[in-house]
Amino acid sequence: MPFVKVRYMEDEYDKESLTSISQTIMKALIKEFQVPKKDYFQVFSSYKKEEFFYDPHYLVRHERDHRLLYIQITCGSGRTEEQKQSLYKEIADQLYNKLHISKENVFIILIETGLENWSFGEGLAQMIK
């Protein structure tokens, strides 16, 4: 049940690249978190250069740049630290392999919530019994 938000600087990625980024993130979630294929909810937002801030050096070996992706994944709790680390690595590796996005430009934030905090429509909390 992940909900993914991806933020990037405008004009840095074309439509095909955004589609590939979306699919790459979803495939990693399926592989590492065993997310069902139909559990696919993502939004992408671009920002003007003057609205997009980052430090090029903070906690990375090489400099990040204007192709930085902020990837926020909200999901149910319960994954192990190893699963989370594997997800981060899988996303960064695959974005590099498929789109040549440097790993320094893959900034991932994972937010965990309880199942009672999700409604997929119809005014119901489908994930709780």
C-alpha positions in Angstrom: 0.0 0.0 0.0 2.7 2.5 -0.7 1.9 6.0 -1.8 4.9 7.5 -3.6 5.6 11.2 -4.2 8.5 12.2 -6.5 9.7 15.7 -6.7 12.3 17.0 -9.1 13.5 20.2 -10.8 11.4 21.2 -13.8 12.8 20.4 -17.3 15.2 17.9 -16.0 13.2 14.8 -16.9 11.0 14.2 -20.0 7.8 12.2 -20.0 9.5 8.9 -20.9 12.1 9.3 -18.1 9.3 10.0 -15.6 7.5 6.9 -16.7 10.6 4.8 -16.3 11.3 6.3 -12.9 7.8 5.4 -11.8 8.1 1.9 -13.1 11.5 1.4 -11.5 10.3 2.5 -8.1 7.3 0.2 -8.4 9.4 -2.8 -9.5 11.7 -2.3 -6.5 8.7 -2.1 -4.1 7.3 -5.3 -5.6 10.7 -7.0 -5.2 11.8 -5.8 -1.8 8.5 -5.1 0.0 6.3 -7.7 -1.8 3.8 -5.0 -2.8 1.0 -6.3 -5.0 1.3 -5.2 -8.7 -2.0 -3.3 -8.6 -1.1 -1.4 -5.5 0.3 1.4 -7.7 -0.3 5.0 -6.5 2.3 7.7 -7.4 2.4 11.4 -8.0 5.2 13.4 -9.6 5.7 17.2 -9.1 8.2 19.5 -10.7 9.5 22.7 -9.1 11.2 25.8 -10.6 14.9 26.2 -9.8 14.2 28.9 -7.4 11.8 26.6 -5.5 14.1 23.6 -5.3 16.8 23.5 -2.6 19.5 21.0 -1.6 23.1 20.8 -0.4 25.3 19.2 -3.1 27.6 17.5 -0.6 25.6 16.5 2.5 26.3 12.8 3.5 27.3 11.7 -0.1 30.7 10.9 -1.5 30.2 12.7 -4.8 28.3 15.8 -5.5 24.6 15.7 -6.2 23.2 18.0 -8.9 20.1 19.5 -10.5 18.8 16.0 -11.5 18.1 15.3 -7.8 15.0 13.2 -7.1 13.2 13.5 -3.8 11.3 10.2 -3.5 8.9 10.0 -0.5 7.4 6.6 0.1 4.5 6.4 2.6 3.7 2.8 3.5 2.5 0.5 6.2 4.9 -0.3 9.0 6.6 -3.7 9.7 9.5 -3.9 7.3 12.9 -4.8 8.6 15.9 -2.5 8.5 17.4 -5.0 5.9 14.3 -4.7 3.7 14.5 -0.9 3.8 18.2 -0.9 3.0 17.6 -3.3 0.1 14.8 -1.1 -1.2 17.0 2.0 -1.2 19.8 0.2 -2.9 17.5 -1.4 -5.5 15.9 1.9 -6.4 19.3 3.7 -6.7 21.0 0.9 -8.6 18.1 0.6 -11.1 17.7 4.3 -11.7 21.5 4.5 -12.4 21.4 1.4 -14.6 18.3 2.4 -16.6 18.5 6.2 -16.7 22.1 7.0 -15.6 20.8 9.0 -12.7 23.7 9.2 -10.2 23.1 7.5 -6.9 23.8 10.7 -5.1 20.7 12.1 -6.8 18.4 9.5 -5.4 17.1 10.9 -2.1 14.6 8.5 -0.5 12.3 9.2 2.5 10.3 6.3 4.0 7.3 7.2 6.2 5.6 4.3 7.9 2.0 4.5 9.1 -0.5 2.1 10.7 -3.1 0.3 8.6 -5.9 2.2 10.2 -4.6 5.4 8.5 -5.4 4.2 5.0 -8.6 4.5 3.0 -8.4 3.5 -0.7 -11.9 4.9 -1.3 -15.5 4.3 -0.5 -15.0 5.7 3.0 -13.5 2.5 4.2 -10.3 1.5 5.9 -9.8 -1.6 3.7 -6.6 -2.7 5.3 -8.0 -3.3 8.8 -10.4 -6.1 9.7 
